[in-house]
């Protein structure tokens, strides 16, 4: 048995109609191929970069499982005929699942802190110079002494 992370992209319409049935379908597929489900969650619903089987959106289901290596290929083949599953990605983890989840949580915390620090620096920089680009207002920040488009003509 090896640790895996499996991501399933499922039909958002079918998921909206009966989320429990869709999740049960995915879980039973995993168990049918020898997987012991350690963690299973609905990750997110997102707009897709391109249409997949006529869908512009998809629901992502994330599973952390332990399963035999030969079960992965058989499961991938079977996902092609299950209507609710649009795509799937299965990755073998280098660490055991609890260790991997702990590392993931630490990484997520570091990324959150980094994101907040960047946001604070941007807000501070925007507050110091009034925001915007060029500092002069408008585009280009040019001189206000530019010649007028209307010129006086002699004799008028």
DSSP file (Angstrom, degrees, kcal/mol; ACC not computed):
  #  RESIDUE AA STRUCTURE BP1 BP2  ACC     N-H-->O    O-->H-N    N-H-->O    O-->H-N    TCO  KAPPA ALPHA  PHI   PSI    X-CA   Y-CA   Z-CA
    1    1 A X              0   0    0      0, 0.0     2,-0.3     0, 0.0    67,-0.2   0.000 360.0 360.0 360.0 131.5    0.0    0.0    0.0
    2    2 A X  E     -A   67   0A   0     65,-2.5    65,-2.3    94,-0.0     2,-0.3  -0.881 360.0-109.0-120.7 151.7    1.3    3.4   -1.0
    3    3 A X  E     +A   66   0A   0     -2,-0.3    90,-2.4    90,-0.3     2,-0.3  -0.645  41.6 177.3 -82.1 136.2    0.1    6.9   -0.1
    4    4 A X  E     -AB  65  92A   0     61,-3.1    61,-2.2    -2,-0.3     2,-0.5  -0.958  28.0-145.4-135.2 152.8   -1.6    8.9   -2.9
    5    5 A X  E     -AB  64  91A   0     86,-2.7    86,-2.8    -2,-0.3     2,-0.5  -0.991  24.6-169.2-113.4 125.7   -3.3   12.2   -3.4
    6    6 A X  E     -AB  63  90A   0     57,-3.4    57,-3.0    -2,-0.5     2,-0.5  -0.965   8.4-167.4-122.3 128.8   -6.2   12.0   -5.8
    7    7 A X  E     -AB  62  89A   0     82,-3.0    82,-2.3    -2,-0.5     2,-0.5  -0.961   6.1-166.7-115.2 128.3   -8.0   15.0   -7.3
    8    8 A X  E     -AB  61  88A   0     53,-2.9    53,-2.8    -2,-0.5     2,-0.6  -0.961  10.7-154.0-117.1 128.1  -11.3   14.4   -9.2
    9    9 A X  E     -AB  60  87A   0     78,-2.8    77,-2.9    -2,-0.5    78,-1.5  -0.902  26.8-172.3 -97.5 118.3  -12.9   17.0  -11.3
   10   10 A X  E     -AB  59  85A   0     49,-3.2    49,-2.2    -2,-0.6     2,-0.3  -0.760  33.5 -85.3-117.9 160.3  -16.6   16.2  -11.4
   11   11 A X     >  -     0   0    0     73,-2.5     4,-2.0    -2,-0.3     5,-0.2  -0.425  33.3-151.7 -60.8 119.0  -19.7   17.5  -13.2
   12   12 A X  H  > S+     0   0    0     45,-0.5     4,-2.2    -2,-0.3    -1,-0.2   0.818  92.4  54.7 -68.2 -29.5  -21.0   20.6  -11.3
   13   13 A X  H  > S+     0   0    0      2,-0.2     4,-1.9     1,-0.2    -1,-0.2   0.937 111.3  43.1 -68.7 -46.2  -24.6   20.1  -12.4
   14   14 A X  H  > S+     0   0    0      1,-0.2     4,-2.2     2,-0.2     8,-0.2   0.869 114.0  52.5 -66.4 -35.5  -24.7   16.5  -11.1
   15   15 A X  H  < S+     0   0    0     -4,-2.0    -2,-0.2     1,-0.2    -1,-0.2   0.901 108.5  50.1 -66.3 -39.9  -22.9   17.6   -8.0
   16   16 A X  H  < S+     0   0    0     -4,-2.2     3,-0.3     1,-0.2    -1,-0.2   0.870 111.2  50.0 -65.5 -36.5  -25.5   20.4   -7.4
   17   17 A X  H  < S-     0   0    0     -4,-1.9    -2,-0.2     1,-0.2    -1,-0.2   0.925 137.0  -3.8 -67.5 -45.1  -28.3   17.9   -7.8
   18   18 A X     X  +     0   0    0     -4,-2.2     4,-1.8    -5,-0.1    -1,-0.2  -0.621  61.9 175.1-154.3  85.2  -27.0   15.3   -5.4
   19   19 A X  H  > S+     0   0    0     -3,-0.3     4,-2.6     1,-0.2     5,-0.2   0.867  83.0  55.6 -63.3 -37.8  -23.6   15.9   -3.9
   20   20 A X  H  > S+     0   0    0      1,-0.2     4,-2.5     2,-0.2    -1,-0.2   0.905 106.8  49.8 -62.8 -41.2  -23.8   12.9   -1.6
   21   21 A X  H  > S+     0   0    0      2,-0.2     4,-2.2     1,-0.2    -1,-0.2   0.901 111.8  48.3 -64.9 -40.7  -24.4   10.5   -4.6
   22   22 A X  H  X S+     0   0    0     -4,-1.8     4,-2.1     2,-0.2    -2,-0.2   0.939 113.5  46.4 -64.8 -46.9  -21.4   12.0   -6.5
   23   23 A X  H  X S+     0   0    0     -4,-2.6     4,-2.7     1,-0.2    -2,-0.2   0.888 112.0  51.6 -63.5 -38.3  -19.1   11.7   -3.5
   24   24 A X  H  X S+     0   0    0     -4,-2.5     4,-2.8    -5,-0.2     5,-0.2   0.889 107.7  53.3 -64.1 -39.3  -20.3    8.2   -2.8
   25   25 A X  H  X S+     0   0    0     -4,-2.2     4,-1.8     2,-0.2    -2,-0.2   0.930 112.7  43.2 -60.0 -46.6  -19.6    7.3   -6.5
   26   26 A X  H  X S+     0   0    0     -4,-2.1     4,-2.2     2,-0.2    -2,-0.2   0.927 115.4  48.5 -67.1 -44.9  -16.0    8.6   -6.2
   27   27 A X  H  X S+     0   0    0     -4,-2.7     4,-2.7     1,-0.2     5,-0.2   0.913 111.8  48.9 -62.4 -42.7  -15.4    6.9   -2.8
   28   28 A X  H  X S+     0   0    0     -4,-2.8     4,-2.4     2,-0.2    -1,-0.2   0.856 108.5  54.6 -68.0 -32.7  -16.8    3.6   -3.9
   29   29 A X  H  X S+     0   0    0     -4,-1.8     4,-1.1    -5,-0.2    -1,-0.2   0.942 110.9  45.5 -61.4 -47.2  -14.6    3.8   -7.0
   30   30 A X  H ><>S+     0   0    0     -4,-2.2     5,-2.2     1,-0.2     3,-0.6   0.941 115.0  46.4 -61.1 -48.1  -11.5    4.3   -4.8
   31   31 A X  H ><5S+     0   0    0     -4,-2.7     3,-1.8     1,-0.2    -1,-0.2   0.854 104.9  61.4 -65.6 -34.9  -12.6    1.5   -2.4
   32   32 A X  H 3<5S+     0   0    0     -4,-2.4    -1,-0.2     1,-0.3    -2,-0.2   0.826 105.3  49.0 -59.5 -31.4  -13.3   -0.9   -5.3
   33   33 A X  T <<5S-     0   0    0     -4,-1.1    -1,-0.3    -3,-0.6    35,-0.3   0.093 130.2 -91.8-101.0  22.8   -9.7   -0.6   -6.3
   34   34 A X  T < 5S+     0   0    0     -3,-1.8     2,-0.3     1,-0.2    34,-0.2   0.602  72.8 151.9  88.9  13.1   -8.3   -1.3   -2.9
   35   35 A X      < -     0   0    0     -5,-2.2     2,-0.6    32,-0.2    -1,-0.2  -0.560  36.9-151.3 -82.6 140.8   -8.0    2.2   -1.5
   36   36 A X  E     -C   66   0A   0     30,-3.0    30,-2.0    -2,-0.3     2,-0.5  -0.958  24.1-136.6-104.0 114.2   -8.2    3.0    2.2
   37   37 A X  E     +C   65   0A   0     -2,-0.6    28,-0.2    28,-0.2     3,-0.1  -0.614  30.1 171.7 -79.7 119.9   -9.5    6.6    2.3
   38   38 A X  E    S+     0   0A   0     26,-2.7     2,-0.3    -2,-0.5    27,-0.2   0.835  71.7   3.3 -92.4 -42.2   -7.7    8.6    4.9
   39   39 A X  E     +C   64   0A   0     25,-1.9    25,-2.9     2,-0.0    -1,-0.4  -0.994  62.2 179.3-147.5 140.1   -9.2   12.0    4.0
   40   40 A X  E     +C   63   0A   0     -2,-0.3     2,-0.3    23,-0.2    23,-0.2  -0.981  14.8 156.6-144.3 128.6  -11.9   13.1    1.5
   41   41 A X  E     -C   62   0A   0     21,-2.6    21,-3.0    -2,-0.4     2,-0.6  -0.998  46.9-110.1-151.9 153.4  -13.1   16.6    1.0
   42   42 A X  E     -C   61   0A   0     -2,-0.3    19,-0.2    19,-0.2     3,-0.1  -0.770  35.9-172.7 -79.1 121.4  -14.8   18.9   -1.5
   43   43 A X  E     -     0   0A   0     17,-2.7     2,-0.3    -2,-0.6    -1,-0.2   0.956  46.4 -52.3 -85.6 -56.0  -12.0   21.2   -2.4
   44   44 A X  E     -C   60   0A   0     16,-1.0    16,-3.6     2,-0.0     2,-0.5  -0.979  34.9-117.5-173.3 161.7  -13.7   23.9   -4.6
   45   45 A X  E     +C   59   0A   0     -2,-0.3     2,-0.3    14,-0.3    14,-0.2  -0.982  44.7 171.7-112.4 130.4  -15.9   24.7   -7.5
   46   46 A X  E     -C   58   0A   0     12,-2.5    12,-2.3    -2,-0.5     2,-0.3  -0.922  39.8-103.7-138.0 158.5  -14.0   26.7  -10.2
   47   47 A X  E     -C   57   0A   0     -2,-0.3    10,-0.3    10,-0.2     2,-0.2  -0.670  46.3-126.0 -75.9 136.6  -14.3   28.1  -13.7
   48   48 A X  E     -     0   0A   0      8,-3.4     3,-0.1    -2,-0.3    -1,-0.0  -0.541   6.6-128.0 -87.2 152.6  -12.2   25.9  -16.0
   49   49 A X  E    S+     0   0A   0     -2,-0.2     2,-0.3     1,-0.2    -1,-0.1   0.800  94.8   4.2 -67.4 -28.7   -9.5   27.3  -18.3
   50   50 A X  E    S-     0   0A   0      5,-0.1    -1,-0.2     6,-0.0     2,-0.1  -0.974  95.7 -80.8-151.0 159.4  -11.1   25.5  -21.2
   51   51 A X  E     -     0   0A   0     -2,-0.3     2,-0.5    -3,-0.1     5,-0.2  -0.367  37.0-165.0 -65.9 138.7  -14.2   23.4  -21.7
   52   52 A X  E >  S-C   55   0A   0      3,-2.0     3,-1.7     5,-0.1     5,-0.1  -0.981  75.6 -20.7-125.7 117.8  -14.0   19.8  -20.6
   53   53 A X  T 3  S-     0   0    0     -2,-0.5    -1,-0.1     1,-0.3     3,-0.1   0.862 129.7 -50.5  50.8  39.9  -16.8   17.5  -22.0
   54   54 A X  T 3  S+     0   0    0      1,-0.2     2,-0.4     2,-0.0    -1,-0.3   0.539 111.7 122.4  81.5   7.9  -18.9   20.6  -22.5
   55   55 A X  E <   - C   0  52A   0     -3,-1.7    -3,-2.0     1,-0.1    -1,-0.2  -0.871  40.7-174.4-109.2 136.5  -18.5   22.1  -19.0
   56   56 A X  E    S+     0   0A   0     -2,-0.4    -8,-3.4    -5,-0.2     2,-0.3   0.552  78.3  41.6 -98.4 -12.7  -17.0   25.5  -18.3
   57   57 A X  E     - C   0  47A   0    -10,-0.3   -45,-0.5    -5,-0.1     2,-0.3  -0.888  66.7-174.2-128.8 160.6  -17.0   24.9  -14.5
   58   58 A X  E     - C   0  46A   0    -12,-2.3   -12,-2.5    -2,-0.3     2,-0.5  -0.994  22.9-127.9-154.1 154.8  -16.1   21.9  -12.4
   59   59 A X  E     -AC  10  45A   0    -49,-2.2   -49,-3.2    -2,-0.3     2,-0.5  -0.906  25.2-144.8-104.7 130.2  -16.2   20.8   -8.7
   60   60 A X  E     -AC   9  44A   0    -16,-3.6   -17,-2.7    -2,-0.5   -16,-1.0  -0.833  11.7-168.1 -98.6 128.4  -12.9   19.4   -7.4
   61   61 A X  E     -AC   8  42A   0    -53,-2.8   -53,-2.9    -2,-0.5     2,-0.5  -0.968   8.4-157.4-113.5 130.2  -12.9   16.6   -4.9
   62   62 A X  E     -AC   7  41A   0    -21,-3.0   -21,-2.6    -2,-0.5     2,-0.4  -0.917  11.9-179.7-113.7 130.2   -9.6   15.8   -3.1
   63   63 A X  E     -AC   6  40A   0    -57,-3.0   -57,-3.4    -2,-0.5     2,-0.6  -0.989  18.7-158.3-130.6 138.2   -8.8   12.5   -1.5
   64   64 A X  E     +AC   5  39A   0    -25,-2.9   -26,-2.7    -2,-0.4   -25,-1.9  -0.977  33.8 164.8-110.3 120.8   -5.8   11.2    0.4
   65   65 A X  E     -AC   4  37A   0    -61,-2.2   -61,-3.1    -2,-0.6     2,-0.5  -0.877  39.0-136.8-135.0 161.3   -5.7    7.4    0.1
   66   66 A X  E     +AC   3  36A   0    -30,-2.0   -30,-3.0    -2,-0.3     2,-0.3  -0.995  43.1 148.8-116.5 124.9   -3.5    4.4    0.7
   67   67 A X  E     -A    2   0A   0    -65,-2.3   -65,-2.5    -2,-0.5   -32,-0.2  -0.986  49.6 -88.7-152.8 159.1   -3.8    1.9   -2.1
   68   68 A X    >>  -     0   0    0     -2,-0.3     3,-1.1   -35,-0.3     4,-0.7  -0.401  39.1-119.7 -69.1 148.9   -1.8   -0.7   -4.0
   69   69 A X  H >> S+     0   0    0      1,-0.3     3,-0.8     2,-0.2     4,-0.8   0.842 111.5  55.4 -58.8 -36.9    0.1    0.5   -7.1
   70   70 A X  H 3> S+     0   0    0      1,-0.2     4,-1.1     2,-0.2    -1,-0.3   0.720  98.7  63.7 -72.9 -18.0   -1.8   -1.8   -9.5
   71   71 A X  H <> S+     0   0    0     -3,-1.1     4,-2.2     1,-0.2    -1,-0.2   0.769  92.4  64.4 -72.8 -25.2   -5.1   -0.4   -8.3
   72   72 A X  H <X S+     0   0    0     -3,-0.8     4,-2.6    -4,-0.7     5,-0.2   0.946 102.7  44.9 -65.6 -49.7   -4.2    3.1   -9.6
   73   73 A X  H  X S+     0   0    0     -4,-0.8     4,-2.1     1,-0.2    -1,-0.2   0.909 114.4  49.0 -62.5 -42.3   -4.1    2.2  -13.3
   74   74 A X  H  X S+     0   0    0     -4,-1.1     4,-1.9     1,-0.2    -1,-0.2   0.896 112.0  49.4 -64.3 -39.4   -7.3    0.2  -13.1
   75   75 A X  H  X S+     0   0    0     -4,-2.2     4,-1.8     2,-0.2    -2,-0.2   0.922 108.7  52.4 -65.9 -43.7   -9.1    3.0  -11.3
   76   76 A X  H  X S+     0   0    0     -4,-2.6     4,-0.7     1,-0.2    -2,-0.2   0.903 109.1  50.4 -58.8 -42.0   -7.9    5.6  -13.9
   77   77 A X  H >< S+     0   0    0     -4,-2.1     3,-0.9     1,-0.2     4,-0.4   0.912 109.9  50.1 -62.3 -41.6   -9.3    3.4  -16.7
   78   78 A X  H >X S+     0   0    0     -4,-1.9     3,-1.4     1,-0.2     4,-0.6   0.809  97.8  67.0 -69.7 -28.7  -12.6    3.1  -15.0
   79   79 A X  H >< S+     0   0    0     -4,-1.8     3,-0.5     1,-0.3    -1,-0.2   0.784  89.7  67.6 -62.7 -24.5  -12.9    6.9  -14.5
   80   80 A X  T << S+     0   0    0     -3,-0.9    -1,-0.3    -4,-0.7    -2,-0.2   0.767 104.4  41.5 -66.6 -24.7  -13.2    7.3  -18.3
   81   81 A X  T <4 S+     0   0    0     -3,-1.4     2,-0.7    -4,-0.4    -1,-0.2   0.500  90.2  96.2-102.9  -4.2  -16.6    5.5  -18.3
   82   82 A X    X<  -     0   0    0     -4,-0.6     3,-0.9    -3,-0.5   -57,-0.0  -0.786  65.6-151.7 -88.5 117.6  -18.1    7.1  -15.2
   83   83 A X  T 3  S+     0   0    0     -2,-0.7    -1,-0.2     1,-0.2   -72,-0.1   0.818  88.3  56.2 -59.7 -37.6  -20.2   10.0  -16.4
   84   84 A X  T 3  S+     0   0    0    -74,-0.1   -73,-2.5    -3,-0.1     2,-0.6   0.778  91.9  78.7 -71.7 -26.9  -19.9   12.2  -13.4
   85   85 A X  E <   +B   10   0A   0     -3,-0.9   -75,-0.2   -75,-0.2     3,-0.1  -0.749  51.0 176.4 -89.7 117.4  -16.0   12.3  -13.4
   86   86 A X  E     -     0   0A   0    -77,-2.9     2,-0.3    -2,-0.6   -76,-0.2   0.882  67.9 -14.2 -84.7 -43.1  -14.7   14.7  -16.0
   87   87 A X  E     -B    9   0A   0    -78,-1.5   -78,-2.8   -35,-0.1    -1,-0.3  -0.967  59.9-161.6-152.0 162.9  -10.9   14.3  -15.2
   88   88 A X  E     -B    8   0A   0     -2,-0.3     2,-0.4   -80,-0.2   -80,-0.2  -0.993   5.2-164.0-148.9 155.3   -8.7   12.9  -12.5
   89   89 A X  E     -B    7   0A   0    -82,-2.3   -82,-3.0    -2,-0.3     2,-0.5  -0.985   7.1-171.3-139.8 125.8   -5.1   13.2  -11.3
   90   90 A X  E     -B    6   0A   0     -2,-0.4     2,-0.4   -84,-0.2   -84,-0.2  -0.981   5.1-175.0-122.9 126.2   -3.5   10.7   -9.0
   91   91 A X  E     -B    5   0A   0    -86,-2.8   -86,-2.7    -2,-0.5     2,-0.4  -0.972  23.3-130.8-123.9 130.3    0.0   11.4   -7.5
   92   92 A X  E     -B    4   0A   0     -2,-0.4   -88,-0.3   -88,-0.2     2,-0.2  -0.668  28.7-133.5 -78.5 131.2    2.0    9.1   -5.4
   93   93 A X        -     0   0    0    -90,-2.4   -90,-0.3    -2,-0.4     4,-0.1  -0.594   6.5-146.4 -87.6 145.3    3.3   10.9   -2.3
   94   94 A X  S    S+     0   0    0     -2,-0.2     2,-0.2     2,-0.1    -1,-0.1   0.839  85.1  46.8 -75.7 -33.6    6.8   10.6   -1.1
   95   95 A X  S    S-     0   0    0      1,-0.1    -2,-0.1     2,-0.1   -92,-0.1  -0.604 100.3 -88.8-103.6 164.6    5.8   10.9    2.6
   96   96 A X     >  -     0   0    0     -2,-0.2     4,-2.7     1,-0.1     5,-0.2  -0.341  49.1-104.3 -63.9 157.7    3.1    9.1    4.6
   97   97 A X  H  > S+     0   0    0      1,-0.2     4,-3.0     2,-0.2     5,-0.3   0.893 118.1  50.4 -59.7 -46.4   -0.2   10.9    4.5
   98   98 A X  H  > S+     0   0    0      1,-0.2     4,-2.0     2,-0.2    -1,-0.2   0.914 114.0  46.2 -59.9 -39.8   -0.1   12.4    8.0
   99   99 A X  H  > S+     0   0    0      2,-0.2     4,-2.4     1,-0.2    -2,-0.2   0.918 113.6  49.3 -65.5 -43.4    3.5   13.7    7.4
  100  100 A X  H  X S+     0   0    0     -4,-2.7     4,-2.6     1,-0.2    -2,-0.2   0.919 110.8  49.2 -62.0 -45.3    2.4   15.1    4.0
  101  101 A X  H  X S+     0   0    0     -4,-3.0     4,-2.3     2,-0.2    -1,-0.2   0.875 110.6  51.0 -64.0 -37.3   -0.7   16.8    5.5
  102  102 A X  H  X S+     0   0    0     -4,-2.0     4,-2.2    -5,-0.3    -1,-0.2   0.928 111.8  46.7 -64.9 -44.9    1.4   18.4    8.2
  103  103 A X  H  X S+     0   0    0     -4,-2.4     4,-2.6     1,-0.2    -2,-0.2   0.902 111.9  51.8 -62.8 -40.7    3.9   19.7    5.6
  104  104 A X  H  X S+     0   0    0     -4,-2.6     4,-2.6     1,-0.2    -2,-0.2   0.902 109.1  49.6 -62.5 -41.9    1.0   21.0    3.5
  105  105 A X  H  X S+     0   0    0     -4,-2.3     4,-2.0     2,-0.2    -1,-0.2   0.905 111.9  48.0 -64.9 -41.6   -0.5   22.9    6.4
  106  106 A X  H  X S+     0   0    0     -4,-2.2     4,-2.3     2,-0.2    -2,-0.2   0.915 112.6  49.1 -64.2 -42.9    2.9   24.5    7.3
  107  107 A X  H  X S+     0   0    0     -4,-2.6     4,-2.6     1,-0.2    -2,-0.2   0.910 109.7  51.5 -63.0 -42.9    3.4   25.5    3.7
  108  108 A X  H  X S+     0   0    0     -4,-2.6     4,-2.2     1,-0.2    -1,-0.2   0.894 110.0  49.8 -61.9 -39.8   -0.1   27.0    3.5
  109  109 A X  H  X S+     0   0    0     -4,-2.0     4,-2.4     2,-0.2    -1,-0.2   0.912 110.9  49.0 -65.4 -42.9    0.6   29.0    6.6
  110  110 A X  H  X S+     0   0    0     -4,-2.3     4,-2.4     1,-0.2    -2,-0.2   0.921 112.2  48.6 -61.9 -43.9    3.9   30.3    5.2
  111  111 A X  H  X S+     0   0    0     -4,-2.6     4,-2.5     2,-0.2    -2,-0.2   0.882 110.4  51.4 -65.0 -38.2    2.2   31.3    2.0
  112  112 A X  H  X S+     0   0    0     -4,-2.2     4,-2.4     2,-0.2    -1,-0.2   0.924 111.1  47.5 -64.3 -44.8   -0.6   33.0    3.8
  113  113 A X  H  X S+     0   0    0     -4,-2.4     4,-2.3     2,-0.2    -2,-0.2   0.906 112.7  49.5 -63.0 -41.4    1.9   35.0    5.9
  114  114 A X  H  X S+     0   0    0     -4,-2.4     4,-2.4     2,-0.2    -2,-0.2   0.910 110.8  49.9 -63.6 -42.6    3.8   35.9    2.7
  115  115 A X  H  X S+     0   0    0     -4,-2.5     4,-2.3     1,-0.2    -2,-0.2   0.914 111.5  48.3 -62.6 -43.7    0.6   37.0    1.0
  116  116 A X  H  X S+     0   0    0     -4,-2.4     4,-2.3     2,-0.2    -1,-0.2   0.884 110.8  51.1 -65.6 -38.4   -0.4   39.2    3.9
  117  117 A X  H  X S+     0   0    0     -4,-2.3     4,-2.2     2,-0.2    -2,-0.2   0.905 110.8  48.5 -65.9 -41.3    3.1   40.8    4.1
  118  118 A X  H  X S+     0   0    0     -4,-2.4     4,-2.5     2,-0.2    -2,-0.2   0.921 110.9  50.5 -63.6 -43.1    3.0   41.6    0.4
  119  119 A X  H  X S+     0   0    0     -4,-2.3     4,-2.6     1,-0.2     5,-0.2   0.916 110.2  49.9 -61.1 -43.2   -0.5   43.1    0.7
  120  120 A X  H  X S+     0   0    0     -4,-2.3     4,-2.4     1,-0.2    -1,-0.2   0.907 110.8  49.5 -63.4 -41.6    0.7   45.3    3.6
  121  121 A X  H  X S+     0   0    0     -4,-2.2     4,-2.6     2,-0.2    -1,-0.2   0.904 111.8  48.8 -63.5 -41.2    3.7   46.5    1.6
  122  122 A X  H  X S+     0   0    0     -4,-2.5     4,-2.5     2,-0.2    -2,-0.2   0.927 112.7  47.2 -64.3 -44.3    1.5   47.4   -1.4
  123  123 A X  H  X S+     0   0    0     -4,-2.6     4,-1.9     2,-0.2    -2,-0.2   0.888 112.8  49.5 -64.6 -38.6   -1.0   49.2    0.8
  124  124 A X  H  X S+     0   0    0     -4,-2.4     4,-1.4    -5,-0.2    -2,-0.2   0.925 112.3  47.2 -65.1 -44.5    1.8   51.1    2.5
  125  125 A X  H  X S+     0   0    0     -4,-2.6     4,-1.3     1,-0.2     6,-0.4   0.889 111.9  50.5 -64.9 -39.0    3.4   52.0   -0.8
  126  126 A X  H  X S+     0   0    0     -4,-2.5     4,-0.6     1,-0.2     5,-0.5   0.860 109.7  51.3 -67.5 -35.2    0.1   53.2   -2.2
  127  127 A X  H  < S+     0   0    0     -4,-1.9    -1,-0.2    -5,-0.2    -2,-0.2   0.775 105.9  56.0 -72.5 -26.5   -0.6   55.3    0.9
  128  128 A X  H  < S+     0   0    0     -4,-1.4    -2,-0.2     1,-0.2    -1,-0.2   0.870 118.6  26.9 -76.5 -38.5    2.8   57.1    0.6
  129  129 A X  H  < S-     0   0    0     -4,-1.3    -1,-0.2     3,-0.1    -2,-0.2   0.273 112.1-101.7-112.2  12.1    2.6   58.4   -2.9
  130  130 A X     <  -     0   0    0     -4,-0.6    -3,-0.2    -5,-0.1    -4,-0.1   0.485  60.9 -99.9  84.8   0.8   -1.2   58.8   -3.4
  131  131 A X  S    S+     0   0    0     -5,-0.5     4,-0.2    -6,-0.4    -8,-0.0  -0.097  80.5  82.6  77.8 180.0   -1.5   55.6   -5.4
  132  132 A X  S    S-     0   0    0      2,-0.1     2,-0.4     4,-0.1    -1,-0.2  -0.168  82.0 -65.6  77.8-174.1   -1.7   55.3   -9.1
  133  133 A X  S    S+     0   0    0      5,-0.2     4,-0.3     1,-0.1     3,-0.2  -0.923 108.1  14.5-116.2 139.0    1.0   55.4  -11.7
  134  134 A X  S    S-     0   0    0     -2,-0.4    -1,-0.1     1,-0.2    -2,-0.1   0.107  88.1-122.0  90.1 -22.9    3.3   58.3  -12.5
  135  135 A X  S    S+     0   0    0     -4,-0.2    -1,-0.2     1,-0.1     3,-0.1   0.293  94.4  88.0  73.3 -12.7    2.5   60.3   -9.5
  136  136 A X  S    S-     0   0    0     -3,-0.2    -1,-0.1     2,-0.2    -2,-0.1   0.410  94.7-113.4-100.8   2.7    1.3   63.3  -11.6
  137  137 A X  S  > S+     0   0    0     -4,-0.3     4,-0.5     1,-0.2    -1,-0.1   0.275  81.7  35.7  76.2 147.5   -2.3   62.3  -12.1
  138  138 A X  T  4 S-     0   0    0      2,-0.1     2,-0.5     3,-0.1    -1,-0.2  -0.259 112.4 -39.6  69.0-163.6   -3.7   61.5  -15.5
  139  139 A X  T  4 S+     0   0    0      1,-0.1     3,-0.5    -3,-0.1    -5,-0.1  -0.862 123.3   1.1-102.3 127.3   -1.5   59.6  -17.9
  140  140 A X  T  4 S-     0   0    0     -2,-0.5    -1,-0.1     1,-0.2    -2,-0.1   0.075  87.6-118.8  92.0 -24.9    2.2   60.5  -18.2
  141  141 A X     <  +     0   0    0     -4,-0.5    -1,-0.2    -8,-0.1    -3,-0.1   0.846  54.5 172.5  61.8  33.7    2.3   63.2  -15.5
  142  142 A X        -     0   0    0     -3,-0.5    -1,-0.1     1,-0.2     2,-0.1   0.004  36.9 -71.8 -72.7 178.5    3.4   65.8  -18.1
  143  143 A X    >   -     0   0    0      1,-0.1     3,-0.5     2,-0.1    -1,-0.2  -0.345  26.2-142.7 -72.3 149.1    3.8   69.5  -17.7
  144  144 A X  T 3  S+     0   0    0      1,-0.2    -1,-0.1    -3,-0.1    -2,-0.0   0.469  92.9  75.2 -89.0  -2.4    0.8   71.8  -17.4
  145  145 A X  T 3   +     0   0    0      2,-0.0    -1,-0.2     3,-0.0     3,-0.1   0.083  64.7 141.3 -95.5  23.1    2.5   74.5  -19.4
  146  146 A X    <   -     0   0    0     -3,-0.5    -2,-0.0     1,-0.1    -4,-0.0  -0.327  62.4 -93.7 -65.1 148.1    2.0   72.6  -22.7
  147  147 A X        -     0   0    0      1,-0.1    -1,-0.1     2,-0.1     2,-0.1  -0.300  43.7-107.5 -64.6 147.5    1.1   74.9  -25.7
  148  148 A X        -     0   0    0      2,-0.2    -1,-0.1     1,-0.1    -3,-0.0  -0.427  13.3-133.0 -73.6 147.6   -2.5   75.4  -26.4
  149  149 A X  S    S+     0   0    0     -2,-0.1     2,-0.6     1,-0.0    -1,-0.1   0.773  94.5  69.3 -71.8 -25.4   -4.0   73.7  -29.4
  150  150 A X  S    S-     0   0    0      2,-0.0     2,-0.4     0, 0.0    -2,-0.2  -0.847  73.6-165.4 -96.2 123.6   -5.8   77.0  -30.4
  151  151 A X        -     0   0    0     -2,-0.6     2,-0.3    -4,-0.1    -2,-0.0  -0.841  22.4-116.3-110.8 145.6   -3.3   79.7  -31.5
  152  152 A X        -     0   0    0     -2,-0.4     2,-0.4     1,-0.0     3,-0.0  -0.619  28.9-146.8 -75.0 133.9   -3.9   83.3  -31.8
  153  153 A X    >   -     0   0    0     -2,-0.3     3,-1.3     1,-0.0     2,-0.0  -0.848  23.5-106.0-102.9 141.0   -3.5   84.5  -35.4
  154  154 A X  T 3  S+     0   0    0     -2,-0.4    -1,-0.0     1,-0.2     0, 0.0  -0.346 101.0  25.4 -65.6 142.0   -2.2   87.9  -36.1
  155  155 A X  T 3         0   0    0     -2,-0.0    -1,-0.2     1,-0.0    -3,-0.0   0.534 360.0 360.0  87.9   7.5   -4.8   90.4  -37.3
  156  156 A X    <         0   0    0     -3,-1.3    -2,-0.1     0, 0.0    -1,-0.0   0.464 360.0 360.0-106.6 360.0   -7.8   88.9  -35.7
